[in-house]
Amino acid sequence: MASNDKENIKGNVIIHETAHVDDSSIVGPNVVIGEGCTVGPGCKISNSTMLAGSSVDSYSLMDGSILGWKSSIGKWCRVTSLCVIAEDVQIKNETYINGTKILPHKGVNGSHPEAGKIIM
C-alpha cells in the first residue's frame, strides 16, 4: 500500500500493510518497507529497501541501502552509501557502516567507515 497520507512519510514510499512504522520516524523519499518489517521511534529511512521481516531499532539512520530478510539494525546506528546487508544479519547498537557489504548470518558492531568493505 502506498502510504503518503501520514505527515512522517515523505515522497515515494511503499509500506506493506503488515509493517509497522513508528509515527516519530521519518520515512522517504524512495523507500520500500516489506512484509512484517518494523521501524522504531526516531529513525530516518531514505532511499532504501527493507525486505520481509527486517527491523530498524530506535534513533537509527538508514540511507541508500538494502536490509535483507530477517535482518536487524540496532539502536543509534548509521547505515549509509549503498550498504547491502544479507539475510539474518544483526547490526549491533551504535554501529556505523558505510558502503559495506555483509554476507548472511553475521553479527556486526563497531565502526566500518571504509566504503567497499565486505564482511564475510
Secondary structure, DSSP 4 states (H G I P E B T S, - for coil): -B--SSTTB-SSEEE-TT-EE-TTSEE-SSEEE-TT-EE-TT-EEESEEE-TT-EE-TT-EEES-EE-TT-EE-TT-EEESS-EE-TT-EE-TT-EEES-EE-SS-EE-SEE-STT-EE-
